[in-house]
């Protein structure tokens, strides 16, 4: 059974490809730029774009890892219907979609929920993987200050998060692709620890084997810092909106990863250790 991985060069997609290859499964990796993919030997790397589903080939594909976030948001439902209908017609029997915890908590979820519904109505065996806060996003919002000053600056120091390692998201998705017993499930995936932002700075320091300080910012200062770090204004405000919400209504640790994978998830300290090269002190 060949498995098509969309977003194959992305944060989670790469891990899905690696896990499928390690398990001995044929993989077709979809990417806009095959020449720079850098995927393992033996992977069938093909050029394609989810926003042009008519150009995609599903020959020999029986399972799909789908990342709806790649769709053009304004046309996501129509694009998803075109993609899924072509997949089903070609004999695809299983689709695992990676959407977002936003679908569960009803915040910024409409497009992703619409795509989930398209998959559910298709008649294939389906599973949705709904990750919460990606730990890897901290490279964008905190990476520069960690590298240059060994400090994390953020609003809401006592606001709680449950950041999840991208490898754990991929592990749940891969299990759902390869094993029976996950049909019709919508898995909320979080990290194994609920940590305040102060505690997150400490955990990252533990993973990097050096002290990482925490400095409190106001909302406006944090917004400015995110924009200075290169985030678009709307993304900075979206992140801070989540943080403000979590400060009032803290998220909880989901048991899903442990239930599906049979072990504890990777901690934020483990995530930091895995990204030590990207967080190493700047020269």
C-alpha positions, -999 to +999 in steps of 0.1 A: +000+000+000+015+033-011+007+062+012+006+098-001+019+124+023+008+159+016+029+187+031+057+162+030+085+187+036+067+205+065+072+203+102+050+173+107+050+158+072+087+151+074+083+130+105+054+112+090+075+103+059+104+092+082+081+069+103+065+054+072+099+047+056+112+032+089+081+009+089+089-003+054+059+013+036+061+028+001+057+066+003+047+092-023+057+126-010+039+156-024+058+189-025+058+220-045+096+219-048+110+183-052+145+195-059+149+209-024+128+183-005+157+165+011+136+134+019+149+099+025+162+077-003+135+055-019+107+080-013+087+088-045+089+126-044+064+142-067+057+178-076+022+190-068-001+215-051-032+208-032-047+239-047-046+222-081-061+188-072-068+180-109-031+177-115-025+151-088-021+114-094-034+088-070-023+057-090-016+029-065-023+051-035-044+035-008-038+059+021-034+096+025-020+120+051-038+152+044-030+187+057-060+209+050-041+240+061-024+240+028-056+246+009-065+282-001-088+292+027-112+310+005-118+278-016-109+251+009-141+232+008-143+230-029-106+221-032-111+194-005-141+180-024-121+178-056-091+162-039-111+137-020-134+127-049-103+120-071-087+100-043-118+079-037-122+073-074-086+061-076-092+036-048-079+054-017-094+037+013-080+057+043-075+094+049-059+108+080-063+145+082-043+169+104-064+198+114-063+217+147-075+218+183-093+249+171-120+225+157-126+212+192-126+245+211-144+263+183-118+291+177-106+298+142-119+264+132-145+269+104-124+261+074-107+231+090-140+217+102-155+221+068-127+200+053-131+174+080-168+171+070-158+166+034-135+137+044-162+122+067-188+122+039-165+106+014-171+070+025-134+063+032-120+052+065-110+085+082-092+098+113-087+134+123-056+144+142-062+178+160-030+191+176-030+219+200-001+244+204+030+233+184+061+235+205+081+242+173+063+276+169+086+287+198+114+288+173+097+317+156+085+336+187+113+330+212+141+316+191+160+348+185+160+360+222+170+325+233+199+324+209+212+359+216+203+365+252+192+332+268+159+348+277+122+343+269+100+374+268+063+370+268+030+383+281+009+362+305+038+347+325+014+325+345-007+316+315-007+278+309+001+259+277+005+223+267+029+225+238+032+193+217+063+179+200+058+177+162+071+142+163+043+131+186+017+145+162+033+126+134+034+094+155-004+095+161-010+102+124+012+073+113-004+049+137-038+059+124-026+054+088-010+019+094-031+003+121-068-006+124-089+006+153-088+043+147-116+047+121-140+076+129-118+090+156-110+127+162-078+128+182-069+159+202-032+158+207-013+179+233+020+177+251+023+157+283+027+187+306+007+218+314+033+245+319+031+283+326+052+304+303+077+308+331+079+270+334+082+267+297+113+289+298+127+267+325+119+235+306+136+248+275+166+257+296+167+222+310+166+207+275+194+230+264+215+225+296+217+262+302+196+287+321+169+305+302+155+335+320+119+349+317+110+385+313+074+396+315+060+419+287+027+437+283+003+426+255+015+455+234+052+448+240+047+411+232+028+420+200+057+443+190+083+416+198+065+390+177+063+414+147+099+423+151+107+386+151+091+384+116+056+373+123+028+390+103+006+413+124-024+390+121-004+360+133+010+379+162-024+389+173-038+354+168-011+339+190-017+365+217-054+359+215-049+322+223-025+331+251-051+355+266-078+329+263-055+303+280-047+327+308-085+327+316-093+292+306-062+270+309-060+241+284-056+206+298-034+177+290-050+153+266-045+116+273-048+108+236-011+104+227-005+079+256-036+060+247-027+057+210+010+053+213+012+034+245+037+057+262+041+092+275+046+120+250+078+140+246+083+168+270+091+204+262+126+198+275+130+169+251+117+191+223+143+218+232+171+191+232+160+179+198+162+215+185+194+224+203+213+233+171+186+258+162+186+274+197+224+274+202+239+307+214+245+331+185+281+340+178 
